[in-house]
Amino acid sequence: MKYRVLGRTGIKVSEVGYGAWGIGGELWSGSRDDESMKALRTAVDEGLNFIDTALAYGNGHSERLISKLLKEHPGKLSVSTKIPPKNGQWPAAPNSKLRDVFPHKYIIECVEKSLKNLAVDRLDIEQFHVWNDDWANDNEWWDAIQSLKEQEKIRFVGISINDHQPENAIETGKTGRIDSYQVIFNIFDQSPIRKLFPFCQKENIGIIVRVPFDEGSLTGSITLDTKFPPSDFRHKYFTDERKKEVVRRVAKLKDFLGKEAATLPELALRFCLSFPPVSTIIPGMRTSRNVLANCAVSDGRFLSPSLLEELREHAWDRNFYD
């Protein structure tokens, strides 16, 4: 496993981190706690030291599972978590008011819940789970964060940027208050390259890449016959017409498999790691088999400039979360 520094935080994080939404149970079918714990332990054995979770993942269930791992490896792992929007709206609406989403008292309460769930005294990185850049200079959220830092309950603060809106946090970054961004970045959504990545390089802000597999499509596992139960968010994400387009576009990516990447998942992860502004990627992993395959990609090899240029042609402007 190779490591990078998460921007100005100075935290040394594994290139492949652990996205812990799927182990929360809700909105993901097929999750089992015993299998999830085995996968988490395998990840640590492979050198992974960064885990991303959220208070909303299974109403704290993901955080509570991770607390078991933290007890087994005291002081060796870094964890980022997130404050869910009080109004329950993902993503934040353009006209939303900060006091309806992240009021001061609510921020404090959520941090306390995460501290309890994770069984720690201080959070490494606390993130806002949605964002609206109109809130950049609103002191409501910043006063709460400063208070938490003074009490040594959080070390650093970040923003989990709204789906497919990579520029909807840059103004907040200009305030100097943000230490990290979490953003969707993959072969299909390459939009962070335009403005967010250059900005983060200039300001030394860490980048946590989520959805490197486009919720599964870039692994090649989505077919026309793939079915998800209605309770699984992918039931809506991969509707019949969307699946047809996914299968068509993914088929074209198979032409790039070879010496630089043997499989589609490897191609997807190496693509993300080939960009220096990226600090870590957090694929969702619920089995040890997937952990081993994903962690093996962090070996110091990146995609060639010529292949990266060819893959730029496969960017796909769309939003399946709507």
Backbone hydrogen bonds in HBPLUS format (Angstrom, degrees):
<---DONOR---> <-ACCEPTOR-->    atom                        ^
c    i                          cat <-CA-CA->   ^        H-A-AA   ^      H-
h    n   atom  resd res      DA  || num        DHA   H-A  angle D-A-AA Bond
n    s   type  num  typ     dist DA aas  dist angle  dist       angle   num
A0015-GLU N   A0002-LYS O   2.93 MM  13  5.82 162.6  1.96 151.6 148.7     1
A0004-ARG N   A0013-VAL O   2.86 MM   9  5.50 159.2  1.90 158.5 162.4     2
A0013-VAL N   A0004-ARG O   2.75 MM   9  5.50 156.2  1.81 176.8 170.9     3
A0007-GLY N   A0005-VAL O   2.89 MM   2  5.74 128.5  2.16 110.4  94.6     4
A0006-LEU N   A0011-ILE O   2.86 MM   5  5.44 165.1  1.88 157.2 161.4     5
A0009-THR N   A0006-LEU O   3.17 MM   3  5.82 144.6  2.30 141.8 141.4     6
A0010-GLY N   A0007-GLY O   3.43 MM   3  6.31 159.3  2.47 120.0 122.5     7
A0008-ARG N   A0204-ASN O   2.84 MM 196  5.50 127.8  2.11 153.0 148.4     8
A0281-ILE N   A0015-GLU O   2.90 MM 266  6.26 154.9  1.96 154.1 159.0     9
A0017-GLY N   A0281-ILE O   2.61 MM 264  5.61 169.9  1.62 168.4 168.5    10
A0018-TYR N   A0050-PHE O   2.90 MM  32  6.32 145.9  2.02 143.7 154.9    11
A0052-ASP N   A0018-TYR O   2.85 MM  34  6.00 176.1  1.85 162.1 162.1    12
A0019-GLY N   A0283-PRO O   3.04 MM 264  5.16 160.2  2.08 134.9 128.9    13
A0020-ALA N   A0052-ASP O   2.89 MM  32  5.85 162.6  1.92 172.5 175.1    14
A0024-GLY N   A0021-TRP O   2.91 MM   3  5.47 160.6  1.95 119.6 125.7    15
A0233-PHE N   A0027-LEU O   3.01 MM 206  5.24 153.6  2.08 129.4 133.3    16
A0036-SER N   A0032-ARG O   2.86 MM   4  6.04 154.9  1.92 153.9 162.4    17
A0037-MET N   A0033-ASP O   2.91 MM   4  6.09 160.8  1.94 152.1 155.8    18
A0038-LYS N   A0034-ASP O   3.12 MM   4  6.30 152.7  2.19 138.4 146.0    19
A0039-ALA N   A0035-GLU O   2.95 MM   4  6.19 154.1  2.01 145.5 152.5    20
A0040-LEU N   A0036-SER O   2.91 MM   4  6.19 156.9  1.96 150.1 156.3    21
A0041-ARG N   A0037-MET O   2.98 MM   4  6.17 161.6  2.01 148.5 153.1    22
A0042-THR N   A0038-LYS O   2.94 MM   4  6.12 152.9  2.01 144.8 152.7    23
A0043-ALA N   A0039-ALA O   2.95 MM   4  6.16 153.5  2.02 146.3 153.3    24
A0044-VAL N   A0040-LEU O   3.15 MM   4  6.50 156.7  2.21 148.5 153.2    25
A0045-ASP N   A0041-ARG O   3.04 MM   4  6.28 156.5  2.09 145.2 152.0    26
A0046-GLU N   A0042-THR O   3.00 MM   4  6.29 133.2  2.23 141.4 154.2    27
A0046-GLU N   A0043-ALA O   3.06 MM   3  5.06 130.1  2.31  94.3 108.0    28
A0048-LEU N   A0043-ALA O   2.99 MM   5  5.36 154.1  2.06 153.3 144.9    29
A0047-GLY N   A0044-VAL O   2.99 MM   3  5.14 162.4  2.02 108.6 113.2    30
A0078-SER N   A0049-ASN O   2.85 MM  29  6.13 170.2  1.86 160.2 162.1    31
A0051-ILE N   A0078-SER O   2.98 MM  27  6.42 158.2  2.03 158.4 165.6    32
A0080-SER N   A0051-ILE O   2.93 MM  29  6.41 158.9  1.98 158.1 164.9    33
A0053-THR N   A0080-SER O   2.81 MM  27  6.18 167.7  1.83 160.7 164.2    34
A0057-TYR N   A0054-ALA O   3.17 MM   3  5.41 154.6  2.24 106.0 113.3    35
A0055-LEU N   A0082-LYS O   3.30 MM  27  5.96 171.9  2.31 141.8 144.1    36
A0060-GLY N   A0055-LEU O   2.90 MM   5  4.82 108.7  2.42 134.1 147.8    37
A0059-ASN N   A0056-ALA O   3.36 MM   3  4.80 166.7  2.38 103.6 100.5    38
A0062-SER N   A0057-TYR O   3.24 MM   5  5.67 177.8  2.24 153.8 153.2    39
A0061-HIS N   A0058-GLY O   3.08 MM   3  4.84 157.2  2.14  98.8 105.9    40
A0064-ARG N   A0060-GLY O   2.99 MM   4  6.26 156.5  2.05 152.2 159.0    41
A0065-LEU N   A0061-HIS O   3.00 MM   4  6.28 152.2  2.08 150.2 157.1    42
A0066-ILE N   A0062-SER O   3.07 MM   4  6.32 162.7  2.10 151.5 156.1    43
A0067-SER N   A0063-GLU O   2.96 MM   4  6.24 139.5  2.13 143.6 154.9    44
A0068-LYS N   A0065-LEU O   3.10 MM   3  5.59 138.4  2.28 107.6 117.7    45
A0069-LEU N   A0066-ILE O   2.96 MM   3  5.14 118.6  2.35 100.3 115.5    46
A0070-LEU N   A0066-ILE O   2.96 MM   4  6.32 156.0  2.01 154.9 162.2    47
A0071-LYS N   A0067-SER O   3.09 MM   4  6.30 148.3  2.19 142.3 149.5    48
A0072-GLU N   A0068-LYS O   3.27 MM   4  6.55 141.6  2.42 136.4 146.1    49
A0072-GLU N   A0069-LEU O   3.04 MM   3  5.07 123.3  2.37  94.9 109.7    50
A0073-HIS N   A0069-LEU O   3.05 MM   4  6.33 132.1  2.28 143.8 157.0    51
A0076-LYS N   A0073-HIS O   3.22 MM   3  5.66 167.2  2.24 135.5 134.7    52
A0081-THR N   A0125-ILE O   3.03 MM  44  6.49 157.1  2.08 166.0 169.4    53
A0127-GLN N   A0081-THR O   2.91 MM  46  6.08 149.0  2.00 138.5 148.7    54
A0083-ILE N   A0127-GLN O   2.75 MM  44  6.19 152.3  1.82 163.1 171.2    55
A0129-HIS N   A0083-ILE O   3.04 MM  46  5.48 161.2  2.08 148.6 146.3    56
A0088-GLY N   A0085-PRO O   2.98 MM   3  5.21 160.1  2.02 110.0 115.8    57
A0086-LYS N   A0101-VAL O   2.92 MM  15  4.76 172.9  1.92 133.8 134.0    58
A0096-SER N   A0093-ALA O   3.09 MM   3  5.15 168.3  2.10 114.4 116.2    59
A0100-ASP N   A0097-LYS O   2.95 MM   3  5.45 154.5  2.01 115.5 123.7    60
A0101-VAL N   A0098-LEU O   2.91 MM   3  5.12 142.9  2.05 105.6 117.2    61
A0102-PHE N   A0098-LEU O   2.67 MM   4  5.50 159.1  1.71 160.5 168.0    62
A0107-ILE N   A0103-PRO O   3.04 MM   4  6.33 156.6  2.10 160.8 168.0    63
A0108-ILE N   A0104-HIS O   3.26 MM   4  6.61 162.7  2.30 153.6 157.2    64
A0109-GLU N   A0105-LYS O   3.00 MM   4  6.27 159.2  2.05 148.7 154.7    65
A0110-CYS N   A0106-TYR O   2.94 MM   4  6.16 160.0  1.98 153.8 158.3    66
A0111-VAL N   A0107-ILE O   3.07 MM   4  6.31 160.9  2.11 151.7 156.6    67
A0112-GLU N   A0108-ILE O   3.05 MM   4  6.30 159.3  2.09 150.0 155.6    68
A0113-LYS N   A0109-GLU O   3.05 MM   4  6.34 151.1  2.14 145.0 152.6    69
A0114-SER N   A0110-CYS O   2.99 MM   4  6.29 160.5  2.03 152.1 156.7    70
A0115-LEU N   A0111-VAL O   2.91 MM   4  6.13 159.9  1.95 153.4 159.1    71
A0116-LYS N   A0112-GLU O   3.08 MM   4  6.27 153.9  2.15 142.5 149.1    72
A0117-ASN N   A0113-LYS O   2.84 MM   4  6.11 165.0  1.87 153.0 157.4    73
A0118-LEU N   A0114-SER O   2.87 MM   4  5.94 167.3  1.89 154.2 157.1    74
A0119-ALA N   A0115-LEU O   2.91 MM   4  5.72 116.1  2.32 129.6 144.8    75
A0120-VAL N   A0115-LEU O   3.15 MM   5  5.39 154.7  2.21 145.0 152.0    76
A0119-ALA N   A0116-LYS O   3.16 MM   3  4.89 139.6  2.33  92.5 104.3    77
A0123-LEU N   A0153-LYS O   2.82 MM  30  6.08 161.9  1.85 133.1 134.9    78
A0155-ARG N   A0123-LEU O   2.85 MM  32  6.23 140.7  2.01 164.1 176.9    79
A0156-PHE N   A0124-ASP O   3.06 MM  32  6.14 140.0  2.23 134.9 147.0    80
A0126-GLU N   A0156-PHE O   3.00 MM  30  6.40 164.5  2.03 154.3 153.8    81
A0158-GLY N   A0126-GLU O   2.90 MM  32  6.10 154.8  1.97 139.2 142.2    82
A0128-PHE N   A0158-GLY O   3.02 MM  30  6.54 145.1  2.15 139.7 144.1    83
A0160-SER N   A0128-PHE O   2.89 MM  32  5.85 168.4  1.90 159.6 160.8    84
A0135-TRP N   A0132-ASN O   2.91 MM   3  5.91 170.5  1.91 131.7 134.7    85
A0136-ALA N   A0133-ASP O   3.19 MM   3  5.31 165.5  2.21 111.6 113.1    86
A0138-ASP N   A0135-TRP O   3.05 MM   3  5.18 167.1  2.07 115.1 118.9    87
A0143-ASP N   A0139-ASN O   2.81 MM   4  5.62 161.7  1.84 146.8 150.2    88
A0145-ILE N   A0141-TRP O   3.04 MM   4  6.32 159.0  2.08 147.8 153.6    89
A0146-GLN N   A0142-TRP O   2.87 MM   4  6.06 164.3  1.89 153.6 157.6    90
A0147-SER N   A0143-ASP O   3.03 MM   4  6.17 157.3  2.08 142.6 148.7    91
A0148-LEU N   A0144-ALA O   3.02 MM   4  6.28 155.6  2.08 147.9 154.2    92
A0149-LYS N   A0145-ILE O   2.88 MM   4  6.15 151.0  1.96 149.9 158.3    93
A0150-GLU N   A0146-GLN O   2.90 MM   4  6.10 159.3  1.94 150.6 156.0    94
A0151-GLN N   A0147-SER O   3.09 MM   4  6.33 142.4  2.24 139.6 149.4    95
A0153-LYS N   A0148-LEU O   2.88 MM   5  5.30 173.8  1.88 162.6 160.5    96
A0152-GLU N   A0149-LYS O   2.88 MM   3  4.79 154.7  1.94 103.5 110.6    97
A0179-ASP N   A0157-VAL O   2.89 MM  22  5.68 167.4  1.91 170.5 174.8    98
A0159-ILE N   A0180-SER O   3.08 MM  21  6.58 148.5  2.18 144.9 151.1    99
A0182-GLN N   A0159-ILE O   2.82 MM  23  6.16 154.9  1.88 152.6 152.4   100
A0161-ILE N   A0182-GLN O   2.84 MM  21  5.94 147.1  1.95 161.0 164.3   101
A0165-GLN N   A0162-ASN O   3.13 MM   3  5.43 147.5  2.24 140.4 131.9   102
A0168-ASN N   A0165-GLN O   3.00 MM   3  5.54 169.6  2.01 126.4 129.6   103
A0173-GLY N   A0169-ALA O   3.04 MM   4  6.36 147.3  2.15 144.0 153.7   104
A0173-GLY N   A0170-ILE O   3.00 MM   3  4.87 114.8  2.44  91.5 108.0   105
A0174-LYS N   A0170-ILE O   3.03 MM   4  6.38 136.2  2.23 145.2 156.9   106
A0174-LYS N   A0171-GLU O   3.20 MM   3  5.14 130.2  2.46  91.6 104.4   107
A0175-THR N   A0172-THR O   3.08 MM   3  5.48 155.9  2.14 108.2 115.7   108
A0176-GLY N   A0173-GLY O   3.12 MM   3  5.67 163.2  2.15 114.2 119.4   109
A0206-GLY N   A0179-ASP O   3.07 MM  27  6.34 155.7  2.13 150.5 142.9   110
A0181-TYR N   A0206-GLY O   2.87 MM  25  6.21 154.9  1.94 151.9 157.5   111
A0208-ILE N   A0181-TYR O   2.78 MM  27  6.08 165.6  1.80 162.0 166.0   112
A0183-VAL N   A0208-ILE O   2.96 MM  25  6.41 151.8  2.04 159.5 167.7   113
A0210-ARG N   A0183-VAL O   2.94 MM  27  5.77 166.7  1.96 136.4 140.9   114
A0185-PHE N   A0210-ARG O   3.41 MM  25  6.53 154.3  2.48 172.1 167.0   115
A0186-ASN N   A0189-ASP O   3.03 MM   3  5.14 167.9  2.05 131.8 135.5   116
A0316-TRP N   A0188-PHE O   2.64 MM 128  4.81 170.9  1.65 137.1 138.3   117
A0193-ILE N   A0190-GLN O   3.12 MM   3  6.00 161.1  2.16 127.0 131.9   118
A0194-ARG N   A0191-SER O   3.16 MM   3  5.87 150.0  2.26 121.7 127.2   119
A0197-PHE N   A0192-PRO O   2.95 MM   5  5.89 168.6  1.97 161.8 158.6   120
A0199-PHE N   A0195-LYS O   3.10 MM   4  6.16 157.8  2.15 148.7 155.4   121
A0200-CYS N   A0196-LEU O   2.91 MM   4  6.13 160.1  1.95 156.4 161.7   122
A0201-GLN N   A0197-PHE O   2.98 MM   4  6.21 155.3  2.04 154.1 160.7   123
A0202-LYS N   A0198-PRO O   3.08 MM   4  6.27 158.0  2.13 145.4 150.9   124
A0203-GLU N   A0199-PHE O   2.94 MM   4  6.17 156.6  2.00 150.8 157.3   125
A0204-ASN N   A0200-CYS O   2.75 MM   4  5.42 115.1  2.17 138.1 150.5   126
A0205-ILE N   A0200-CYS O   3.02 MM   5  4.73 155.1  2.08 128.0 135.7   127
A0279-SER N   A0207-ILE O   2.90 MM  72  5.13 152.6  1.98 135.1 143.4   128
A0280-THR N   A0207-ILE O   3.33 MM  73  6.81 151.1  2.42 159.6 163.5   129
A0209-VAL N   A0280-THR O   2.89 MM  71  6.24 172.9  1.89 159.4 159.7   130
A0282-ILE N   A0209-VAL O   2.91 MM  73  6.15 156.9  1.96 179.6 172.6   131
A0214-ASP N   A0211-VAL O   3.09 MM   3  5.06 168.7  2.10 111.1 112.8   132
A0216-GLY N   A0213-PHE O   2.94 MM   3  5.10 143.5  2.07 103.5 115.0   133
A0218-LEU N   A0213-PHE O   2.95 MM   5  4.69 165.5  1.97 138.9 138.0   134
A0217-SER N   A0214-ASP O   3.24 MM   3  5.52 166.3  2.26 120.5 117.4   135
A0219-THR N   A0216-GLY O   3.15 MM   3  5.45 162.8  2.18 110.6 115.2   136
A0220-GLY N   A0217-SER O   3.15 MM   3  5.63 160.1  2.19 111.2 117.4   137
A0226-THR N   A0223-THR O   3.16 MM   3  5.20 162.7  2.19 105.0 110.4   138
A0232-ASP N   A0229-PRO O   2.89 MM   3  5.49 159.5  1.94 123.5 130.0   139
A0235-HIS N   A0232-ASP O   2.88 MM   3  5.62 164.4  1.91 124.5 129.8   140
A0236-LYS N   A0233-PHE O   3.19 MM   3  5.78 141.1  2.35 111.7 119.2   141
A0237-TYR N   A0233-PHE O   3.15 MM   4  6.39 158.4  2.20 140.7 147.3   142
A0238-PHE N   A0234-ARG O   2.89 MM   4  5.63 166.9  1.90 138.8 141.4   143
A0243-LYS N   A0239-THR O   2.81 MM   4  6.03 156.2  1.87 160.0 167.5   144
A0244-LYS N   A0240-ASP O   3.23 MM   4  6.50 151.8  2.31 144.9 151.1   145
A0245-GLU N   A0241-GLU O   3.39 MM   4  6.72 156.3  2.45 143.1 147.8   146
A0246-VAL N   A0242-ARG O   2.89 MM   4  6.15 158.4  1.93 154.3 161.2   147
A0247-VAL N   A0243-LYS O   2.90 MM   4  6.05 171.8  1.90 156.3 157.7   148
A0248-ARG N   A0244-LYS O   3.12 MM   4  6.29 155.6  2.18 141.1 147.8   149
A0249-ARG N   A0245-GLU O   2.99 MM   4  6.17 163.9  2.02 151.6 155.2   150
A0250-VAL N   A0246-VAL O   2.85 MM   4  5.94 165.4  1.87 159.8 164.2   151
A0251-ALA N   A0247-VAL O   3.08 MM   4  6.03 150.6  2.17 139.1 146.5   152
A0253-LEU N   A0250-VAL O   2.98 MM   3  5.12 127.6  2.26  99.5 113.7   153
A0254-LYS N   A0251-ALA O   3.30 MM   3  5.45 141.8  2.46  98.4 108.3   154
A0255-ASP N   A0252-LYS O   3.29 MM   3  5.82 157.6  2.35 109.0 115.0   155
A0256-PHE N   A0253-LEU O   2.99 MM   3  5.66 163.8  2.01 119.0 124.0   156
A0257-LEU N   A0254-LYS O   3.22 MM   3  5.47 166.0  2.24 109.0 113.3   157
A0258-GLY N   A0261-ALA O   2.79 MM   3  5.50 161.1  1.83 139.6 145.1   158
A0267-LEU N   A0263-THR O   2.97 MM   4  6.22 157.0  2.03 147.4 154.2   159
A0268-ALA N   A0264-LEU O   2.90 MM   4  6.12 160.9  1.93 156.2 160.8   160
A0269-LEU N   A0265-PRO O   3.02 MM   4  6.26 161.5  2.06 150.7 154.6   161
A0270-ARG N   A0266-GLU O   2.90 MM   4  5.97 166.8  1.91 154.3 158.6   162
A0271-PHE N   A0267-LEU O   2.96 MM   4  5.99 147.8  2.07 142.2 150.9   163
A0272-CYS N   A0268-ALA O   3.42 MM   4  6.71 161.2  2.45 141.4 144.2   164
A0273-LEU N   A0269-LEU O   3.05 MM   4  6.32 165.1  2.07 154.4 158.5   165
A0274-SER N   A0270-ARG O   3.04 MM   4  5.98 121.7  2.39 139.6 151.4   166
A0274-SER N   A0271-PHE O   3.24 MM   3  5.34 148.6  2.35 100.6 109.8   167
A0275-PHE N   A0272-CYS O   3.40 MM   3  6.11 161.8  2.43 119.0 120.1   168
A0278-VAL N   A0275-PHE O   3.01 MM   3  5.85 157.2  2.06 129.5 135.5   169
A0291-VAL N   A0287-THR O   3.10 MM   4  6.40 155.4  2.16 146.8 154.3   170
A0292-LEU N   A0288-SER O   2.95 MM   4  6.13 166.0  1.97 154.5 156.2   171
A0293-ALA N   A0289-ARG O   3.21 MM   4  6.43 161.4  2.24 145.4 150.3   172
A0294-ASN N   A0290-ASN O   2.91 MM   4  6.02 165.2  1.93 152.7 156.8   173
A0295-CYS N   A0291-VAL O   2.89 MM   4  5.93 169.0  1.90 156.6 160.1   174
A0296-ALA N   A0292-LEU O   3.19 MM   4  6.12 144.4  2.33 136.6 145.0   175
A0297-VAL N   A0294-ASN O   3.18 MM   3  5.64 155.8  2.24 109.7 116.6   176
A0298-SER N   A0295-CYS O   3.15 MM   3  5.80 155.9  2.21 116.1 122.0   177
A0299-ASP N   A0297-VAL O   2.92 MM   2  5.63 124.7  2.23 110.9  94.5   178
A0307-LEU N   A0304-SER O   3.10 MM   3  5.30 118.9  2.49 101.9 116.1   179
A0308-LEU N   A0304-SER O   2.96 MM   4  6.25 164.3  1.99 159.6 164.5   180
A0309-GLU N   A0305-PRO O   2.99 MM   4  6.12 151.9  2.07 142.4 149.7   181
A0310-GLU N   A0306-SER O   3.11 MM   4  6.37 151.2  2.19 139.9 147.2   182
A0311-LEU N   A0307-LEU O   2.90 MM   4  6.17 154.8  1.96 151.6 158.7   183
A0312-ARG N   A0308-LEU O   3.09 MM   4  6.33 129.7  2.35 138.8 151.0   184
A0312-ARG N   A0309-GLU O   3.28 MM   3  5.22 137.1  2.47  93.2 104.7   185
A0313-GLU N   A0310-GLU O   3.18 MM   3  5.74 148.6  2.28 109.8 117.4   186
A0314-HIS N   A0311-LEU O   2.93 MM   3  5.31 162.4  1.96 113.2 118.9   187
A0315-ALA N   A0312-ARG O   3.32 MM   3  5.71 162.8  2.35 115.4 114.9   188
